[in-house]
């Protein structure tokens, strides 16, 4: 049985980059989802107003 070693600086760096990329992707998707709902609502109202005007 081997004793686990402390992680090297390179391993910690790779792990840190992976976590950063994951968090950026997560917040990018969620913020676009919220923005898309707002834009859809805004454009749907504008289209409705345009269609109801004589």
CORSULCOR-V700660 format. One line per field, one symbol per residue. ss: DSSP state (h for helix, s for strand, l for the rest). phi: phi as a letter, one per 40 degrees, with the letter a starting at -180 (. if undefined). psi: psi as a letter, one per 40 degrees, with the letter a starting at -180 (. if undefined). A space follows every 50 residues. Layout:
ss=???
phi=???
psi=???
//
This chain:
ss=llllllllhhhhhhhhhhhhhhhhhhhhhhhhhhhhhhhhhhhhhhhhhh hhll
phi=.ccccccccccccccccccccccccccccccccccccccccccccccccc cccc
psi=hihiiiiidddddddddddddddddddddddddddddddddddddddddd dei.
//
